[in-house]
Amino acid sequence: MTAIPQGRTRRAALVSAMCALVVTGTGLTGCSSEDPDAGTNGVGKLPAATIQAKTKKAAEAAATVRLAGTVVSNGTTYTLDMRLKADGGTGSVTSKGASFRLLRVGKHLFLKADAEFWTHQDGKSDSSSADTAAAKKLEGMYVKVPTADPAYKRFSGFTDKDVLLDGLLTLHGALATDGHHEQSGVRTIRITGDKGSGGSLDVSLKGTPYPLLLVRAGNAGTLRLTDWGKDFALEEPSKKETVDYGQQLPAS
């Protein structure tokens, strides 16, 4: 038996310790020779464009999803927490200090908010006493949004799974992979557009390659995508909970 020099043993121990520190950091790629894609769904070994195509296909095929985070559109920041399925969605939206809930079942869209939301106009709350009284009657009620009202087009997109995901899951610029990562305990492969300036997307390496984290290009928001395929109840509110103005909502 050949003795191993003591100095070599110390160097090996030091290298092992350094590798352990790297692997337990934010990434999964250290100086270990272990395959980072071992035990995964294998998409981490694919070109970035193929990964993006597969994750889009998986997202389209999923029955449900939950989106939570921020979206910047036309200079306005919206904070979302929405649960979506093919025939509608439900959840909360906050923008410019105002919070409200959206519920869409088929083509019927409902908006639920407090009295302050209905009296808030152009950054002010100087409505008349009559307007304030009317707003109080709407507080906590589901107000049906007419399809012809501008608010319908503005807000229904937040409840449309296909429209929302199609607009969000596209990265801009040259695609590339950016290493292995982890989101909420799930190993992911990250793909980027133009080295991150065109956005980034973390894709699950476990089971179906669903998108789990989206960072939009141009600081246009960050969204977590969870609860893929988990069903939830979606039904219209009762008539006692609903206000229907007909063709147009009150100005707000």
Accessible surface in RSA format (square Angstrom, percent):
REM  Atomic radii and reference values for relative SASA: ProtOr
REM  Chains: A
REM  Algorithm: Lee & Richards
REM  Probe-radius: 1.40
REM  Slices: 20
REM RES _ NUM      All-atoms   Total-Side   Main-Chain    Non-polar    All polar
REM                ABS   REL    ABS   REL    ABS   REL    ABS   REL    ABS   REL
RES MET A   1   242.45 125.6 150.83  99.8  91.62 218.1 124.82 106.1 117.63 155.8
RES THR A   2   124.54  88.6 103.40 104.8  21.13  50.4  71.78  96.4  52.76  79.8
RES ALA A   3    90.68  83.4  66.55 102.7  24.13  54.9  75.44 106.2  15.24  40.4
RES ILE A   4   118.54  67.5  96.93  72.2  21.62  52.1  97.80  70.4  20.74  56.3
RES PRO A   5    72.86  53.1  60.48  55.1  12.37  45.0  72.69  60.0   0.17   1.0
RES GLN A   6   122.11  68.3 110.71  80.9  11.40  27.1  40.64  86.5  81.46  61.8
RES GLY A   7    35.61  43.9   0.00   N/A  35.61  43.9  28.26  77.5   7.36  16.5
RES ARG A   8   137.44  57.7 135.49  69.1   1.95   4.6  40.04  54.7  97.40  59.0
RES THR A   9    74.16  52.7  70.02  71.0   4.14   9.9  65.29  87.7   8.87  13.4
RES ARG A  10   159.51  67.0 151.10  77.0   8.40  20.0  57.48  78.6 102.03  61.8
RES ARG A  11   149.22  62.7 147.34  75.1   1.88   4.5  69.91  95.5  79.31  48.1
RES ALA A  12    56.90  52.3  48.25  74.5   8.65  19.7  55.11  77.6   1.79   4.8
RES ALA A  13    62.44  57.4  49.10  75.8  13.34  30.3  57.05  80.3   5.39  14.3
RES LEU A  14   111.34  62.0 107.41  76.8   3.93   9.9 110.99  77.9   0.35   1.0
RES VAL A  15    84.74  55.8  84.24  76.3   0.50   1.2  84.74  73.6   0.00   0.0
RES SER A  16    71.93  60.8  60.89  81.3  11.04  25.4  36.29  77.3  35.65  49.9
RES ALA A  17    52.74  48.5  43.16  66.6   9.58  21.8  51.21  72.1   1.53   4.0
RES MET A  18   108.73  56.3 107.50  71.1   1.23   2.9  91.92  78.2  16.81  22.3
RES CYS A  19    17.83  13.5  17.80  19.8   0.04   0.1  11.00  27.9   6.83   7.4
RES ALA A  20    55.31  50.9  46.70  72.1   8.62  19.6  54.95  77.4   0.37   1.0
RES LEU A  21   133.94  74.6 123.39  88.3  10.55  26.5 123.92  87.0  10.01  26.9
RES VAL A  22    77.26  50.8  66.45  60.2  10.81  26.1  73.13  63.5   4.13  11.2
RES VAL A  23    51.79  34.1  48.27  43.7   3.52   8.5  48.27  41.9   3.52   9.6
RES THR A  24   110.93  78.9  76.00  77.0  34.93  83.2  72.28  97.1  38.65  58.4
RES GLY A  25    46.51  57.4   0.00   N/A  46.51  57.4  30.95  84.9  15.56  34.9
RES THR A  26   133.91  95.2 111.95 113.5  21.96  52.3  89.32 120.0  44.59  67.4
RES GLY A  27    20.97  25.9   0.00   N/A  20.97  25.9  17.30  47.5   3.67   8.2
RES LEU A  28    48.47  27.0  35.33  25.3  13.14  33.0  35.33  24.8  13.14  35.4
RES THR A  29    80.44  57.2  61.27  62.1  19.18  45.7  39.28  52.8  41.17  62.2
RES GLY A  30    28.24  34.8   0.00   N/A  28.24  34.8   4.38  12.0  23.86  53.4
RES CYS A  31    81.87  61.9  48.35  53.9  33.53  78.8  45.58 115.5  36.29  39.1
RES SER A  32    58.84  49.7  34.71  46.3  24.13  55.6  29.02  61.8  29.82  41.8
RES SER A  33   121.56 102.7  81.86 109.3  39.70  91.5  56.65 120.6  64.91  90.9
RES GLU A  34   132.84  76.3 111.86  84.6  20.98  50.0  44.35  85.8  88.49  72.3
RES ASP A  35    60.75  42.6  50.76  50.5   9.99  23.6  32.70  77.0  28.05  28.0
RES PRO A  36    42.04  30.6  35.16  32.1   6.88  25.0  42.04  34.7   0.00   0.0
RES ASP A  37    15.03  10.5   8.04   8.0   6.99  16.5   0.07   0.2  14.96  14.9
RES ALA A  38    49.84  45.8  36.86  56.9  12.98  29.5  45.08  63.5   4.77  12.6
RES GLY A  39    90.17 111.2   0.00   N/A  90.17 111.2  42.84 117.6  47.33 106.0
RES THR A  40    30.03  21.4   1.99   2.0  28.04  66.8   5.46   7.3  24.57  37.1
RES ASN A  41    52.19  36.0  13.30  12.9  38.89  93.7  25.98  62.5  26.21  25.3
RES GLY A  42    28.64  35.3   0.00   N/A  28.64  35.3  24.03  66.0   4.61  10.3
RES VAL A  43     7.97   5.2   7.93   7.2   0.04   0.1   7.93   6.9   0.04   0.1
RES GLY A  44    11.95  14.7   0.00   N/A  11.95  14.7   0.00   0.0  11.95  26.8
RES LYS A  45   140.92  68.8 104.72  64.3  36.21  86.2  66.14  59.5  74.78  79.7
RES LEU A  46    55.82  31.1  50.97  36.5   4.86  12.2  51.51  36.2   4.32  11.6
RES PRO A  47    89.47  65.2  77.06  70.2  12.41  45.1  88.94  73.4   0.53   3.3
RES ALA A  48     9.77   9.0   4.26   6.6   5.51  12.5   4.26   6.0   5.51  14.6
RES ALA A  49    61.64  56.7  54.36  83.9   7.28  16.6  54.64  76.9   7.00  18.6
RES THR A  50    52.53  37.4  47.79  48.4   4.74  11.3  30.86  41.4  21.67  32.8
RES ILE A  51     0.47   0.3   0.35   0.3   0.11   0.3   0.40   0.3   0.07   0.2
RES GLN A  52    26.13  14.6  26.13  19.1   0.00   0.0   0.68   1.4  25.46  19.3
RES ALA A  53    61.60  56.6  48.96  75.6  12.64  28.7  55.91  78.7   5.69  15.1
RES LYS A  54    91.58  44.7  86.85  53.3   4.73  11.3  36.18  32.6  55.40  59.0
RES THR A  55     0.00   0.0   0.00   0.0   0.00   0.0   0.00   0.0   0.00   0.0
RES LYS A  56    53.45  26.1  52.88  32.4   0.57   1.3  28.54  25.7  24.91  26.5
RES LYS A  57   155.18  75.7 152.50  93.6   2.67   6.4  96.56  86.9  58.62  62.4
RES ALA A  58    11.54  10.6   3.18   4.9   8.35  19.0  10.15  14.3   1.39   3.7
RES ALA A  59     0.77   0.7   0.77   1.2   0.00   0.0   0.77   1.1   0.00   0.0
RES GLU A  60   119.73  68.7  99.91  75.6  19.83  47.2  38.88  75.2  80.86  66.0
RES ALA A  61    86.41  79.4  49.23  76.0  37.17  84.6  60.04  84.6  26.37  69.9
RES ALA A  62    10.39   9.6   0.00   0.0  10.39  23.6   5.93   8.3   4.47  11.8
RES ALA A  63    67.76  62.3  53.66  82.8  14.10  32.1  63.09  88.8   4.67  12.4
RES THR A  64     3.64   2.6   3.64   3.7   0.00   0.0   3.64   4.9   0.00   0.0
RES VAL A  65     2.12   1.4   0.00   0.0   2.12   5.1   1.46   1.3   0.65   1.8
RES ARG A  66    84.79  35.6  84.67  43.2   0.12   0.3   6.06   8.3  78.73  47.7
RES LEU A  67     0.00   0.0   0.00   0.0   0.00   0.0   0.00   0.0   0.00   0.0
RES ALA A  68    36.73  33.8  33.76  52.1   2.98   6.8  34.03  47.9   2.71   7.2
RES GLY A  69    21.95  27.1   0.00   N/A  21.95  27.1  20.14  55.3   1.81   4.1
RES THR A  70    46.04  32.7  45.95  46.6   0.09   0.2  34.32  46.1  11.72  17.7
RES VAL A  71     9.20   6.1   9.20   8.3   0.00   0.0   9.20   8.0   0.00   0.0
RES VAL A  72    46.88  30.9  38.74  35.1   8.14  19.6  38.74  33.7   8.14  22.1
RES SER A  73    47.00  39.7  40.35  53.8   6.65  15.3  19.21  40.9  27.79  38.9
RES ASN A  74   156.84 108.2 110.27 106.6  46.57 112.1  40.74  98.0 116.10 112.2
RES GLY A  75    74.70  92.1   0.00   N/A  74.70  92.1  35.59  97.7  39.11  87.6
RES THR A  76    19.07  13.6  16.26  16.5   2.81   6.7   4.10   5.5  14.97  22.6
RES THR A  77    68.93  49.0  59.51  60.3   9.42  22.5  38.01  51.1  30.92  46.7
RES TYR A  78    16.60   7.7  16.60   9.4   0.00   0.0   4.64   3.5  11.96  14.7
RES THR A  79    66.33  47.2  64.05  64.9   2.28   5.4  44.66  60.0  21.67  32.8
RES LEU A  80     3.44   1.9   0.00   0.0   3.44   8.6   0.53   0.4   2.90   7.8
RES ASP A  81    47.20  33.1  43.04  42.8   4.16   9.8  14.31  33.7  32.90  32.8
RES MET A  82     0.00   0.0   0.00   0.0   0.00   0.0   0.00   0.0   0.00   0.0
RES ARG A  83    72.94  30.6  72.94  37.2   0.00   0.0  21.86  29.9  51.08  31.0
RES LEU A  84     0.00   0.0   0.00   0.0   0.00   0.0   0.00   0.0   0.00   0.0
RES LYS A  85    33.86  16.5  33.70  20.7   0.15   0.4  13.98  12.6  19.88  21.2
RES ALA A  86    95.37  87.7  64.90 100.2  30.47  69.3  68.85  97.0  26.52  70.2
RES ASP A  87    76.76  53.8  70.25  69.9   6.51  15.4  37.01  87.1  39.75  39.6
RES GLY A  88     0.00   0.0   0.00   N/A   0.00   0.0   0.00   0.0   0.00   0.0
RES GLY A  89     0.00   0.0   0.00   N/A   0.00   0.0   0.00   0.0   0.00   0.0
RES THR A  90    28.47  20.2  27.85  28.2   0.62   1.5  17.97  24.1  10.50  15.9
RES GLY A  91     4.86   6.0   0.00   N/A   4.86   6.0   4.86  13.3   0.00   0.0
RES SER A  92    38.22  32.3  37.88  50.6   0.34   0.8  18.43  39.2  19.80  27.7
RES VAL A  93     0.21   0.1   0.00   0.0   0.21   0.5   0.19   0.2   0.02   0.1
RES THR A  94    48.83  34.7  47.54  48.2   1.29   3.1  30.34  40.8  18.49  28.0
RES SER A  95    13.21  11.2   8.45  11.3   4.76  11.0   8.67  18.5   4.54   6.4
RES LYS A  96   161.65  78.9 122.41  75.1  39.24  93.4  91.85  82.7  69.80  74.4
RES GLY A  97    79.32  97.8   0.00   N/A  79.32  97.8  38.23 104.9  41.08  92.0
RES ALA A  98    21.93  20.2  15.84  24.4   6.09  13.9  21.91  30.9   0.01   0.0
RES SER A  99    64.18  54.2  52.51  70.1  11.66  26.9  36.67  78.1  27.51  38.5
RES PHE A 100    10.78   5.4   5.20   3.2   5.57  14.5  10.15   6.2   0.63   1.8
RES ARG A 101   105.70  44.4 105.33  53.7   0.37   0.9  38.75  53.0  66.95  40.6
RES LEU A 102     0.84   0.5   0.00   0.0   0.84   2.1   0.27   0.2   0.57   1.5
RES LEU A 103    16.01   8.9  15.83  11.3   0.18   0.4  15.83  11.1   0.18   0.5
RES ARG A 104    25.53  10.7  25.53  13.0   0.00   0.0   3.21   4.4  22.31  13.5
RES VAL A 105    30.42  20.0  27.32  24.7   3.10   7.5  27.32  23.7   3.10   8.4
RES GLY A 106    32.53  40.1   0.00   N/A  32.53  40.1  31.34  86.0   1.19   2.7
RES LYS A 107   164.41  80.2 157.52  96.6   6.89  16.4 101.14  91.0  63.27  67.4
RES HIS A 108    73.29  40.1  71.97  50.0   1.32   3.4  46.65  48.1  26.64  31.0
RES LEU A 109     0.22   0.1   0.00   0.0   0.22   0.6   0.00   0.0   0.22   0.6
RES PHE A 110     4.91   2.5   4.65   2.9   0.26   0.7   4.65   2.8   0.26   0.7
RES LEU A 111     2.56   1.4   2.56   1.8   0.00   0.0   2.56   1.8   0.00   0.0
RES LYS A 112    59.39  29.0  57.78  35.5   1.61   3.8  18.85  17.0  40.54  43.2
RES ALA A 113     8.46   7.8   0.00   0.0   8.46  19.2   8.44  11.9   0.01   0.0
RES ASP A 114    67.83  47.5  62.85  62.6   4.98  11.8  22.64  53.3  45.18  45.1
RES ALA A 115    16.06  14.8  15.74  24.3   0.32   0.7  15.85  22.3   0.21   0.6
RES GLU A 116   114.57  65.8 108.24  81.9   6.33  15.1  36.35  70.3  78.22  63.9
RES PHE A 117    30.83  15.4  26.21  16.2   4.63  12.0  28.34  17.2   2.49   7.1
RES TRP A 118    14.55   5.8   3.95   1.9  10.60  24.9   3.95   2.1  10.60  17.2
RES THR A 119    16.16  11.5  15.14  15.3   1.02   2.4   8.51  11.4   7.65  11.6
RES HIS A 120    60.00  32.8  55.71  38.7   4.29  11.0  44.99  46.4  15.01  17.5
RES GLN A 121    68.37  38.2  64.40  47.1   3.96   9.4  14.79  31.5  53.58  40.6
RES ASP A 122   144.18 101.0 105.55 105.1  38.63  91.3  41.12  96.8 103.06 102.8
RES GLY A 123    61.49  75.8   0.00   N/A  61.49  75.8  27.76  76.2  33.73  75.5
RES LYS A 124   131.47  64.1 125.83  77.2   5.64  13.4  75.12  67.6  56.35  60.0
RES SER A 125    73.22  61.9  37.21  49.7  36.01  83.0  31.96  68.1  41.25  57.8
RES ASP A 126   113.89  79.8  82.46  82.1  31.44  74.3  44.98 105.9  68.91  68.7
RES SER A 127    29.23  24.7   2.79   3.7  26.43  60.9   8.48  18.1  20.75  29.1
RES SER A 128    62.14  52.5  46.74  62.4  15.40  35.5  52.16 111.1   9.98  14.0
RES SER A 129    98.79  83.5  81.76 109.1  17.03  39.2  53.73 114.4  45.06  63.1
RES ALA A 130    71.47  65.7  57.86  89.3  13.61  31.0  66.21  93.2   5.26  13.9
RES ASP A 131    68.65  48.1  64.83  64.5   3.82   9.0  10.98  25.8  57.67  57.5
RES THR A 132    51.00  36.3  51.00  51.7   0.00   0.0  38.24  51.4  12.76  19.3
RES ALA A 133    52.61  48.4  46.64  72.0   5.97  13.6  50.46  71.1   2.15   5.7
RES ALA A 134    48.30  44.4  43.80  67.6   4.50  10.2  46.78  65.9   1.52   4.0
RES ALA A 135     3.56   3.3   1.27   2.0   2.29   5.2   3.27   4.6   0.29   0.8
RES LYS A 136   133.36  65.1 119.57  73.4  13.79  32.8  63.92  57.5  69.45  74.0
RES LYS A 137   164.56  80.3 143.88  88.3  20.68  49.2  95.03  85.5  69.53  74.1
RES LEU A 138     7.26   4.0   7.26   5.2   0.00   0.0   7.26   5.1   0.00   0.0
RES GLU A 139    89.87  51.6  74.32  56.2  15.55  37.0  20.14  39.0  69.73  56.9
RES GLY A 140    40.61  50.1   0.00   N/A  40.61  50.1  26.04  71.5  14.57  32.6
RES MET A 141    45.97  23.8  45.97  30.4   0.00   0.0  20.04  17.0  25.93  34.4
RES TYR A 142    36.71  17.1  36.71  20.9   0.00   0.0   7.61   5.7  29.10  35.9
RES VAL A 143     0.00   0.0   0.00   0.0   0.00   0.0   0.00   0.0   0.00   0.0
RES LYS A 144    53.86  26.3  53.78  33.0   0.09   0.2  20.65  18.6  33.21  35.4
RES VAL A 145     3.11   2.0   0.02   0.0   3.09   7.5   0.02   0.0   3.09   8.4
RES PRO A 146    13.71  10.0   4.11   3.7   9.61  34.9  13.67  11.3   0.04   0.2
RES THR A 147    93.89  66.8  73.09  74.1  20.80  49.6  42.46  57.0  51.43  77.7
RES ALA A 148    82.53  75.9  46.54  71.8  35.99  81.9  57.93  81.6  24.61  65.2
RES ASP A 149    13.17   9.2   9.30   9.3   3.87   9.1   2.10   4.9  11.07  11.0
RES PRO A 150   107.19  78.1  93.56  85.3  13.63  49.5 103.38  85.4   3.81  23.7
RES ALA A 151    18.79  17.3  15.20  23.5   3.59   8.2  17.47  24.6   1.32   3.5
RES TYR A 152    33.86  15.8  33.86  19.3   0.00   0.0  24.88  18.7   8.98  11.1
RES LYS A 153   180.83  88.2 165.26 101.4  15.57  37.1 110.54  99.5  70.29  74.9
RES ARG A 154   137.53  57.7 115.27  58.8  22.27  53.0  46.08  63.0  91.46  55.4
RES PHE A 155    16.03   8.0  16.03   9.9   0.00   0.0  16.03   9.7   0.00   0.0
RES SER A 156    19.91  16.8  19.46  26.0   0.46   1.1   5.56  11.8  14.36  20.1
RES GLY A 157    23.93  29.5   0.00   N/A  23.93  29.5  23.46  64.4   0.47   1.0
RES PHE A 158    19.77   9.9  19.31  12.0   0.46   1.2  19.31  11.7   0.46   1.3
RES THR A 159     0.00   0.0   0.00   0.0   0.00   0.0   0.00   0.0   0.00   0.0
RES ASP A 160    42.90  30.0  42.85  42.7   0.04   0.1   3.16   7.4  39.74  39.6
RES LYS A 161     7.57   3.7   6.01   3.7   1.55   3.7   2.82   2.5   4.75   5.1
RES ASP A 162    90.07  63.1  82.77  82.4   7.30  17.3  32.93  77.5  57.14  57.0
RES VAL A 163    93.44  61.5  83.60  75.7   9.84  23.7  88.76  77.1   4.69  12.7
RES LEU A 164    18.43  10.3  16.25  11.6   2.19   5.5  18.09  12.7   0.34   0.9
RES LEU A 165     7.61   4.2   7.35   5.3   0.25   0.6   7.43   5.2   0.17   0.5
RES ASP A 166    97.67  68.4  86.05  85.6  11.62  27.5  23.42  55.1  74.25  74.1
RES GLY A 167    54.07  66.7   0.00   N/A  54.07  66.7  34.57  94.9  19.50  43.7
RES LEU A 168    11.16   6.2   7.36   5.3   3.80   9.6   7.63   5.4   3.53   9.5
RES LEU A 169     2.87   1.6   2.87   2.1   0.00   0.0   2.87   2.0   0.00   0.0
RES THR A 170    53.59  38.1  46.19  46.8   7.40  17.6  39.59  53.2  14.00  21.2
RES LEU A 171    11.81   6.6   1.68   1.2  10.13  25.5   1.68   1.2  10.13  27.3
RES HIS A 172   110.32  60.3 106.61  74.1   3.71   9.5  66.59  68.6  43.73  50.9
RES GLY A 173    48.53  59.9   0.00   N/A  48.53  59.9  23.37  64.1  25.16  56.4
RES ALA A 174    74.39  68.4  58.19  89.8  16.20  36.8  68.89  97.0   5.50  14.6
RES LEU A 175    51.13  28.5  22.43  16.0  28.71  72.2  22.43  15.8  28.71  77.2
RES ALA A 176    45.83  42.1  40.86  63.1   4.97  11.3  45.83  64.5   0.00   0.0
RES THR A 177    63.99  45.5  40.67  41.2  23.32  55.6   8.17  11.0  55.83  84.4
RES ASP A 178    71.78  50.3  65.24  64.9   6.54  15.5  10.04  23.6  61.74  61.6
RES GLY A 179    32.25  39.8   0.00   N/A  32.25  39.8  25.35  69.6   6.90  15.5
RES HIS A 180    17.57   9.6  15.00  10.4   2.57   6.6  13.66  14.1   3.91   4.6
RES HIS A 181    36.30  19.8  36.30  25.2   0.00   0.0  28.46  29.3   7.83   9.1
RES GLU A 182    93.60  53.7  74.14  56.1  19.46  46.3  14.86  28.7  78.73  64.3
RES GLN A 183    19.15  10.7  17.35  12.7   1.81   4.3   3.79   8.1  15.36  11.7
RES SER A 184   108.83  92.0  59.85  79.9  48.99 112.8  52.86 112.6  55.97  78.4
RES GLY A 185    61.31  75.6   0.00   N/A  61.31  75.6  26.86  73.7  34.45  77.2
RES VAL A 186    41.13  27.1  38.95  35.3   2.18   5.2  41.13  35.7   0.00   0.0
RES ARG A 187    81.90  34.4  79.55  40.6   2.35   5.6  41.09  56.2  40.81  24.7
RES THR A 188     0.00   0.0   0.00   0.0   0.00   0.0   0.00   0.0   0.00   0.0
RES ILE A 189     3.44   2.0   3.44   2.6   0.00   0.0   3.44   2.5   0.00   0.0
RES ARG A 190    53.48  22.5  53.48  27.3   0.00   0.0   4.03   5.5  49.44  30.0
RES ILE A 191     0.00   0.0   0.00   0.0   0.00   0.0   0.00   0.0   0.00   0.0
RES THR A 192     7.82   5.6   7.82   7.9   0.00   0.0   4.86   6.5   2.96   4.5
RES GLY A 193     0.00   0.0   0.00   N/A   0.00   0.0   0.00   0.0   0.00   0.0
RES ASP A 194    69.73  48.8  58.40  58.1  11.33  26.8  15.50  36.5  54.23  54.1
RES LYS A 195   201.93  98.5 167.30 102.6  34.63  82.4 115.63 104.1  86.30  91.9
RES GLY A 196    33.47  41.3   0.00   N/A  33.47  41.3  16.68  45.8  16.78  37.6
RES SER A 197    83.83  70.8  57.24  76.4  26.58  61.2  57.45 122.3  26.38  37.0
RES GLY A 198     5.47   6.7   0.00   N/A   5.47   6.7   4.65  12.8   0.82   1.8
RES GLY A 199     0.81   1.0   0.00   N/A   0.81   1.0   0.81   2.2   0.00   0.0
RES SER A 200    16.28  13.8  16.08  21.5   0.21   0.5   6.53  13.9   9.76  13.7
RES LEU A 201     0.38   0.2   0.00   0.0   0.38   0.9   0.38   0.3   0.00   0.0
RES ASP A 202     1.29   0.9   1.25   1.2   0.04   0.1   0.00   0.0   1.29   1.3
RES VAL A 203     0.00   0.0   0.00   0.0   0.00   0.0   0.00   0.0   0.00   0.0
RES SER A 204     6.24   5.3   6.24   8.3   0.00   0.0   2.73   5.8   3.51   4.9
RES LEU A 205     2.05   1.1   0.38   0.3   1.67   4.2   0.71   0.5   1.33   3.6
RES LYS A 206   155.94  76.1 144.90  88.9  11.04  26.3  91.90  82.7  64.04  68.2
RES GLY A 207    52.40  64.6   0.00   N/A  52.40  64.6  41.33 113.4  11.07  24.8
RES THR A 208    62.52  44.5  50.33  51.0  12.19  29.0  21.94  29.5  40.58  61.3
RES PRO A 209    22.97  16.7  22.97  20.9   0.00   0.0  22.97  19.0   0.00   0.0
RES TYR A 210    47.93  22.4  47.93  27.3   0.00   0.0  24.23  18.2  23.70  29.2
RES PRO A 211     0.00   0.0   0.00   0.0   0.00   0.0   0.00   0.0   0.00   0.0
RES LEU A 212    26.45  14.7  23.71  17.0   2.74   6.9  23.71  16.7   2.74   7.4
RES LEU A 213    19.90  11.1  19.04  13.6   0.86   2.2  19.04  13.4   0.86   2.3
RES LEU A 214     1.82   1.0   1.82   1.3   0.00   0.0   1.82   1.3   0.00   0.0
RES VAL A 215    60.01  39.5  60.01  54.3   0.00   0.0  60.01  52.1   0.00   0.0
RES ARG A 216    57.40  24.1  50.66  25.8   6.74  16.0   6.39   8.7  51.01  30.9
RES ALA A 217    27.75  25.5  16.08  24.8  11.67  26.5  17.18  24.2  10.56  28.0
RES GLY A 218    68.95  85.0   0.00   N/A  68.95  85.0  41.72 114.5  27.24  61.0
RES ASN A 219   146.04 100.7 118.72 114.7  27.32  65.8  34.22  82.4 111.82 108.1
RES ALA A 220    18.76  17.3  18.20  28.1   0.56   1.3  18.76  26.4   0.00   0.0
RES GLY A 221    10.99  13.6   0.00   N/A  10.99  13.6   7.62  20.9   3.37   7.6
RES THR A 222    58.26  41.4  55.16  55.9   3.10   7.4  35.54  47.7  22.72  34.3
RES LEU A 223     0.74   0.4   0.27   0.2   0.47   1.2   0.74   0.5   0.00   0.0
RES ARG A 224   112.28  47.1 111.64  56.9   0.65   1.5  40.62  55.5  71.67  43.4
RES LEU A 225     0.92   0.5   0.86   0.6   0.06   0.2   0.86   0.6   0.06   0.2
RES THR A 226    58.74  41.8  55.65  56.4   3.09   7.4  50.42  67.7   8.31  12.6
RES ASP A 227    38.08  26.7  28.82  28.7   9.25  21.9   3.07   7.2  35.01  34.9
RES TRP A 228    30.52  12.2   8.64   4.2  21.88  51.4   8.64   4.6  21.88  35.5
RES GLY A 229    44.09  54.4   0.00   N/A  44.09  54.4  16.65  45.7  27.44  61.5
RES LYS A 230   126.13  61.5 120.17  73.7   5.96  14.2  77.55  69.8  48.58  51.7
RES ASP A 231   114.09  79.9  87.61  87.2  26.47  62.6  38.66  91.0  75.42  75.2
RES PHE A 232    22.70  11.4  10.72   6.6  11.98  31.2  21.25  12.9   1.45   4.1
RES ALA A 233    93.35  85.8  61.64  95.1  31.71  72.1  72.12 101.6  21.23  56.2
RES LEU A 234    30.35  16.9   2.68   1.9  27.67  69.6   4.13   2.9  26.22  70.6
RES GLU A 235   132.98  76.3 123.44  93.4   9.54  22.7  39.88  77.1  93.10  76.0
RES GLU A 236    76.66  44.0  57.58  43.6  19.08  45.4  19.83  38.4  56.82  46.4
RES PRO A 237    22.34  16.3   1.27   1.2  21.06  76.6   9.41   7.8  12.93  80.4
RES SER A 238    58.57  49.5  44.55  59.5  14.02  32.3  50.80 108.2   7.78  10.9
RES LYS A 239   194.62  94.9 177.06 108.6  17.56  41.8 121.05 109.0  73.57  78.4
RES LYS A 240   191.47  93.4 167.22 102.6  24.25  57.7 118.40 106.6  73.07  77.8
RES GLU A 241    76.27  43.8  74.65  56.5   1.62   3.9  27.50  53.2  48.77  39.8
RES THR A 242    33.57  23.9  18.01  18.3  15.55  37.1  16.71  22.4  16.85  25.5
RES VAL A 243    35.94  23.7  32.69  29.6   3.25   7.8  35.94  31.2   0.00   0.0
RES ASP A 244    91.17  63.9  58.69  58.4  32.48  76.8  23.79  56.0  67.38  67.2
RES TYR A 245    95.67  44.7  67.04  38.1  28.63  74.5  56.18  42.2  39.49  48.7
RES GLY A 246    37.69  46.5   0.00   N/A  37.69  46.5  29.37  80.6   8.32  18.6
RES GLN A 247   145.32  81.3 137.49 100.5   7.83  18.6  63.07 134.3  82.24  62.4
RES GLN A 248   125.85  70.4 115.94  84.7   9.91  23.6  24.27  51.7 101.58  77.0
RES LEU A 249    18.85  10.5  10.81   7.7   8.04  20.2  11.00   7.7   7.85  21.1
RES PRO A 250    48.55  35.4  32.15  29.3  16.39  59.6  44.59  36.8   3.96  24.6
RES ALA A 251    82.77  76.1  57.94  89.4  24.83  56.5  68.32  96.2  14.45  38.3
RES SER A 252    74.19  62.7  11.91  15.9  62.29 143.5  17.50  37.3  56.69  79.4
END  Absolute sums over single chains surface
CHAIN  1 A    14309.5      11027.9       3281.7       8036.8       6272.7
END  Absolute sums over all chains
TOTAL         14309.5      11027.9       3281.7       8036.8       6272.7
